[in-house]
Each structure stands twice: as structure tokens, then as C-alpha cells.
Amino acid sequence: MVIVFVSLLIALVMSGPIVVEARAFYVFGDSLVDSGNNNYLVTTARADSPPYGIDFPTRRPTGRFSNGLNIPDLISEAIGNDEPPLPYLSPELRGRRLLNGANFASAGIGILNDTGFQFINIIRMNQQLDYFQQYQQRVSRLISRPRTQRLVSQALVLITVGGNDFVNNYFLVPYSARSRQFSLPDYVRLLISEYKKILMRLYSLGVGRVLVTGAGPLGCAPAELARTTSSNGRCSAELQRAASLYDPQLLQMINEINRKIGKNVFIAANINQMQTDFLSTPRTYGFITSKVACCGQGPYNGMGLCTVLSNLCPNRELYVFWDAFHPTEKANRMIVRHILTGSTKYMNPMNLSSALAL
């Protein structure tokens, strides 16, 4: 017993204290930022089969709704982390890897709890925040509560949610329950009100810097172009109107929160404007099309998810969209470049590089 105790003591002394070096990174939201949590759930919202991940370093599907890297991967790379945060449900997220952060996002979720009901089992926003509290308890056991609080307060947080509340709720079917309950302007106000509660709860959990992305040009995804053969490649007017109502109110709400707490904790990224630039003139940015998905079937390759039976483009660098809803890695890189260094046309009140330098 004495020998074992002395051996353990020597091992602890030799290993030294656990040192927190890199900036932790936490991710919340939907399929645009899910890095594989849904792989561990019984759900239809999955991206764990080829050809997803065809351009990922391992050339294998990971649960990312992308041909390669997604937005969290690229931001993590830009802020100098050795690896992106692992999915919170991954059994590999333990020990020192917890200090790198965690990805709590789940494909299919929205601001509202009834969004994405058709996917059966997904991690809704309140559950993601519950997991974040659980995460902090796990880290506290590893490095102490005060050091955990410091880790979290100095971390970067990304939250991307809202698009599914339109695509997979209000406009999911004609005369949906929500569309009968609310006019579109009233529905947008409901979303903003509920989103504010989410952001305030996130702030109460000790975060110090949160990047909030807008809804993007919802009506221009190949899935929306494929919904009706009469679209002639034009973006869905109803979904574009939804985004035009939602994004300004989201920015206004973020500015109000920042004023209330007395500092710029929340940073708004105008994804709509970023994507509209290369959706309207794709060839200027090296794309051949912003309408047809690289992988899919049906009109504009916009029907269903990408599968081994789908049409697959040979060069993903030439496409804005990877599948019916999600951008290619190249498009994600352009978005992240704007997030990092973009002007106030794209970022408010400042870009991410400026915020992290404060």
C-alpha cells in the first residue's frame, strides 16, 4: 500500500498541475454547427454516412453537415486551438480535452421547443444549456471551480439557431400550426423574445464573449428552390421576407442586451449579407453555381439529404451549397473570413478579431 501511494504521489508531482493554455470554445445551435452530437442519438437528423465528410481530413463522415470542415472547425483553427471542440456526447470528451471546450449543437433544433419535432430525438436549446452547466461541473472537478469560471469567462462562444424555426416549423407545411397561430411578423417577435431568454441564460452561466449568427438567406437554399418547379431558380419570397424581418430584430435585441449589461458581450454576424454576396454573383467568388447543391437529387439537387445514391459533383470548390441546406467548406471559409475581419457591414459592433483583442 505504501509503495502504491508513493508511486502515485511521484506520478502526480512529475505530471504537475493541469495548465489551461488555449482559449476554450463552446458551440450551441443547429446543423450548421453540429459536429456530431446527433451521431449518439436515435434521430433522423444525421450526417454520419458517406459522402458527408468526403473532404474532411479523415475522408470519413463525422456528423458534420458538410463535405469537410464546418464553421466551428474554421473558427477554432483561426483562434489557435489545436483541435475543434468535441461533441459533448462524445465519449472522447474527457480529461484535459474538456479544457478545449465542447460542442453542444444538435441538427434540427430551433429556438422553439416544437421546432424539429419530426426528427424525434434532438438536443433542444434548453437541454444544450443544461449540458453546459453539467460540463462546468465536470471541469470544476478537474481544475477547481474558480479556475473553471475563469476558463468560461475568457472563452469564445458561438451560437447559431433560428433558421429551422422557419424552415422546419412555420413554413414546414402549408397552414402549419404555427402559421395558423401567428402572422409572420408576430411569429418573428415570438422568436426574438424566446431567443433573448436563451442568450440571457447563457450570459448567466458566466460566458464573456458570444458570437451570434443571423438566419441567412433562407429562401435561396436548393431545398427551397426545389419545393416548386415554378420557382425558375428564384429564392422563396416568403422565406426571404422572414429573414428580412428576423435579422434586424435580432441585431436590435443583441444591442439592447449589451446596453443592459454595460459591455459588448454579444457580437452579431450578418450571415444573410455574407451569403447574399456570393449567392448573387457566384462566379466573382470562384463558384460556378449558387443554386444547385453539390450532392443531392431532384431539381437543383435539393430533395432530401446527401446519400451514396445521390448525384455528387467532382469539385466541391465550385459549389456554394454542399447539400440541400448546408454550405460547402469553401463557402464556410468565406463566411468565417468575414466573421474574423469583416467590416460593420457584416459584423456588429465589431468583428471577431477586434473583440478577441480586447
C-alpha positions in Angstrom: 0.0 0.0 0.0 2.8 2.4 0.9 4.6 1.6 -2.3 1.5 2.3 -4.3 0.8 5.5 -2.5 4.4 6.8 -3.0 4.2 5.8 -6.7 1.0 7.8 -7.2 2.5 10.8 -5.4 5.6 10.7 -7.5 3.4 10.5 -10.7 1.3 13.5 -9.6 4.4 15.6 -8.8 6.1 14.6 -12.1 2.9 15.4 -14.2 2.5 18.8 -12.4 -0.7 20.8 -12.3 -3.2 20.9 -15.1 -2.5 24.0 -17.1 -5.2 25.9 -19.0 -3.5 27.3 -22.1 -5.7 27.8 -25.2 -8.9 29.8 -25.3 -11.8 27.4 -24.7 -14.5 27.4 -27.4 -18.2 26.5 -26.9 -20.7 25.9 -29.6 -24.5 25.9 -29.4 -27.1 25.6 -32.2 -28.3 23.5 -35.1 -27.0 21.5 -38.1 -24.9 24.4 -39.4 -22.6 24.0 -36.4 -23.3 20.4 -35.1 -20.0 18.4 -35.2 -21.5 15.0 -34.4 -23.8 15.1 -31.3 -26.6 13.6 -33.3 -24.5 10.6 -34.1 -25.2 9.5 -30.5 -29.0 10.0 -30.7 -31.8 7.9 -32.3 -32.8 10.6 -34.8 -33.3 11.1 -38.5 -31.3 14.3 -38.5 -27.9 12.7 -39.1 -24.9 13.2 -41.3 -22.9 10.1 -40.4 -22.9 8.3 -43.8 -20.8 8.9 -47.0 -20.4 11.1 -48.9 -20.6 13.5 -45.9 -17.0 14.2 -44.8 -15.6 13.4 -48.2 -13.1 16.4 -47.9 -12.7 16.1 -44.1 -9.0 15.3 -43.1 -10.0 11.7 -42.3 -12.1 11.5 -45.5 -14.9 10.0 -43.4 -18.3 11.3 -42.2 -18.2 12.8 -38.8 -21.8 14.0 -38.2 -20.9 17.4 -39.7 -23.4 18.5 -42.4 -20.6 19.4 -44.7 -18.2 17.9 -47.3 -15.4 19.0 -45.0 -14.9 21.5 -42.2 -17.8 23.5 -40.8 -17.8 27.0 -39.2 -16.8 25.9 -35.7 -13.8 24.0 -37.1 -12.6 27.0 -39.0 -13.1 29.5 -36.1 -11.3 27.1 -33.8 -8.5 26.9 -36.3 -8.4 30.7 -36.6 -8.1 31.3 -32.8 -5.2 28.9 -32.5 -6.7 25.8 -30.9 -5.1 22.5 -31.7 -8.4 20.9 -32.3 -12.1 22.0 -32.6 -14.3 21.3 -29.5 -15.6 17.7 -29.5 -19.3 16.9 -29.4 -20.5 17.0 -25.8 -21.9 13.4 -26.2 -18.6 12.0 -27.5 -17.0 9.6 -25.0 -13.7 11.1 -26.1 -14.6 14.4 -24.4 -12.9 13.8 -21.0 -9.8 14.8 -19.0 -7.7 17.6 -20.5 -9.8 17.6 -23.7 -12.6 19.2 -21.7 -10.5 22.3 -21.3 -10.6 22.9 -25.0 -14.4 23.4 -24.8 -17.3 21.5 -26.1 -19.8 21.5 -28.9 -23.4 21.2 -27.7 -25.1 21.7 -31.1 -27.7 19.4 -32.5 -29.1 19.2 -36.0 -32.8 20.0 -36.4 -33.3 22.2 -33.3 -34.7 25.7 -33.2 -35.3 28.5 -30.8 -38.8 27.0 -30.0 -39.2 23.5 -28.4 -41.6 22.4 -31.1 -39.2 23.1 -33.9 -37.8 19.9 -35.5 -40.4 17.6 -33.8 -40.3 15.4 -37.0 -36.6 14.5 -36.2 -37.8 12.8 -33.0 -34.8 12.9 -30.7 -32.6 16.1 -30.8 -30.9 18.2 -28.2 -33.1 21.3 -27.8 -31.7 24.6 -26.7 -32.7 24.3 -23.0 -31.0 20.9 -22.9 -27.9 22.3 -24.6 -27.7 24.9 -21.8 -28.3 22.2 -19.2 -25.4 20.2 -20.6 -23.2 23.4 -20.4 -24.0 23.6 -16.7 -23.1 19.9 -16.4 -19.9 20.5 -18.4 -18.8 23.2 -15.9 -19.4 20.8 -13.0 -17.2 18.2 -14.7 -14.4 20.8 -15.3 -14.7 22.1 -11.8 -13.8 18.6 -10.5 -10.8 18.7 -12.8 -9.3 22.1 -12.2 -11.4 23.7 -9.3 -14.5 26.0 -9.6 -12.6 29.3 -9.6 -10.4 28.2 -12.5 -13.4 26.8 -14.3 -15.2 30.2 -14.0 -12.1 31.9 -15.4 -11.9 29.4 -18.3 -15.5 30.0 -19.2 -15.4 33.8 -18.8 -12.4 34.0 -21.1 -13.8 31.6 -23.7 -15.4 32.2 -27.0 -19.0 31.1 -27.6 -20.7 30.6 -30.9 -24.5 30.2 -31.2 -26.3 29.5 -34.5 -30.0 28.9 -34.3 -33.2 30.2 -35.8 -33.3 29.1 -39.4 -35.1 25.8 -38.5 -37.9 27.8 -36.8 -38.9 29.0 -40.2 -37.9 26.1 -42.5 -38.9 23.2 -40.2 -41.7 24.8 -38.3 -43.6 27.9 -39.6 -43.1 27.0 -43.3 -42.7 23.3 -43.0 -46.1 22.6 -44.5 -48.9 24.8 -45.8 -51.1 26.1 -43.0 -48.8 24.8 -40.3 -49.9 25.0 -36.7 -47.6 28.0 -36.1 -48.6 29.8 -39.2 -52.3 29.5 -38.2 -51.4 30.7 -34.7 -49.3 33.7 -35.7 -48.9 36.1 -38.6 -45.3 36.1 -39.8 -44.4 39.5 -38.1 -45.9 38.2 -34.8 -44.0 34.9 -35.1 -40.7 36.7 -35.6 -41.4 38.7 -32.5 -42.1 35.5 -30.6 -38.7 34.0 -31.8 -36.8 37.2 -30.8 -38.5 37.1 -27.3 -37.6 33.5 -26.8 -34.1 33.9 -28.1 -33.5 36.7 -25.7 -34.2 34.3 -22.8 -31.7 31.8 -24.2 -29.0 34.5 -24.6 -29.6 35.8 -21.1 -29.4 32.4 -19.6 -26.2 31.8 -21.5 -24.8 35.0 -20.0 -25.9 34.0 -16.5 -23.7 30.9 -16.9 -20.6 33.0 -16.9 -19.7 33.5 -20.6 -17.8 36.6 -21.6 -17.8 36.7 -25.4 -20.6 35.3 -27.6 -20.8 35.3 -31.4 -24.5 35.2 -32.6 -25.2 34.5 -36.2 -28.3 35.6 -38.1 -30.7 33.5 -40.1 -29.1 33.8 -43.5 -30.9 33.9 -46.9 -33.3 31.1 -46.0 -35.2 31.2 -49.3 -32.2 30.6 -51.5 -31.2 27.1 -50.4 -31.5 24.4 -53.1 -34.2 22.8 -50.9 -36.4 25.8 -51.3 -35.7 26.2 -55.0 -36.8 22.6 -55.4 -40.0 22.9 -53.5 -41.8 24.2 -56.5 -41.0 23.7 -60.2 -42.4 27.2 -60.9 -39.6 28.9 -58.9 -37.4 29.2 -62.0 -34.4 29.4 -59.7 -35.7 32.3 -57.8 -35.4 32.4 -54.0 -38.6 31.8 -52.0 -40.1 35.2 -51.4 -41.9 34.1 -48.2 -38.7 32.8 -46.6 -36.7 35.8 -47.8 -39.3 38.0 -46.1 -38.9 36.0 -42.9 -35.2 36.6 -42.9 -35.6 40.3 -43.7 -37.9 40.6 -40.7 -35.9 38.4 -38.3 -32.3 39.6 -38.8 -32.8 43.3 -38.0 -34.8 42.5 -34.9 -32.1 40.0 -33.8 -29.5 42.8 -34.1 -31.7 45.2 -32.2 -32.2 42.7 -29.4 -28.4 42.0 -29.1 -27.7 45.7 -28.9 -30.3 46.1 -26.2 -28.8 43.2 -24.2 -25.3 44.7 -24.5 -26.5 48.1 -23.3 -28.3 46.5 -20.4 -25.3 44.6 -19.1 -23.0 47.5 -19.9 -20.5 45.8 -22.2 -20.3 44.2 -25.6 -20.6 40.5 -24.7 -22.7 39.6 -27.7 -21.5 40.1 -31.3 -23.9 39.8 -34.2 -22.8 38.3 -37.5 -24.9 39.2 -40.5 -24.7 35.8 -42.3 -27.5 36.9 -44.6 -25.4 39.7 -46.1 -22.3 37.5 -46.2 -24.0 34.8 -48.2 -26.0 37.1 -50.4 -22.8 38.4 -51.8 -21.7 35.1 -53.3 -25.2 33.9 -53.9 -25.9 36.8 -56.2 -22.6 36.8 -58.1 -21.1 33.3 -57.5 -18.5 33.5 -60.3 -17.0 36.6 -58.7 -16.1 34.3 -55.8 -14.9 31.3 -57.8 -18.2 29.3 -57.8 -20.0 28.1 -60.9 -23.4 28.0 -59.2 -25.2 29.1 -56.1 -28.4 27.3 -56.9 -27.5 23.6 -57.5 -26.3 21.6 -54.5 -23.1 19.6 -55.0 -24.8 16.5 -53.5 -28.4 15.5 -53.7 -31.2 14.6 -56.1 -34.2 16.1 -57.8 -34.4 19.7 -59.0 -31.3 21.7 -58.0 -30.2 18.6 -56.1 -32.4 20.0 -53.5 -34.5 17.0 -52.5 -33.6 15.2 -49.3 -30.2 14.7 -47.7 -27.0 13.7 -49.4 -26.5 9.8 -49.7 -24.3 7.4 -51.6 -27.1 7.2 -54.2 -27.1 11.0 -54.8 -25.7 13.0 -57.6 -22.2 14.1 -56.4 -20.2 16.9 -58.0 -16.5 16.1 -58.7 -15.2 19.5 -57.4 -16.7 20.9 -54.2 -14.7 24.1 -54.6 -17.1 25.2 -57.4 -20.3 25.0 -55.4 -21.8 27.3 -52.7 -24.1 24.5 -51.3 -22.9 21.1 -50.4 -26.4 19.6 -49.8 -30.0 20.9 -49.9 -29.4 23.3 -47.0 -25.7 23.5 -45.9 -22.8 25.4 -47.4 -19.6 23.7 -48.7 -16.4 24.0 -46.8 -15.3 26.7 -49.2 -18.4 28.8 -48.6 -17.9 28.3 -44.8 -14.3 29.6 -45.1 -15.6 32.8 -46.8 -18.2 33.3 -44.0 -15.6 32.8 -41.3 -13.2 35.3 -43.0 -16.0 37.9 -42.7 -16.6 36.9 -39.1 -12.9 37.4 -38.3 -12.1 40.6 -40.2 -15.3 41.9 -41.8 -16.5 45.5 -41.6 -19.6 46.7 -39.8 -21.5 45.7 -43.0 -21.2 42.2 -41.7 -20.3 42.4 -38.0 -21.8 44.5 -35.2 -20.5 46.1 -33.0 -17.1 44.7 -34.2 -15.5 41.7 -35.9 -14.3 38.7 -34.0 -10.6 39.6 -34.3 -11.2 43.0 -32.8 -13.3 41.5 -30.0 -10.8 38.9 -29.0 -8.0 41.5 -28.9 -9.8 43.5 -26.2 
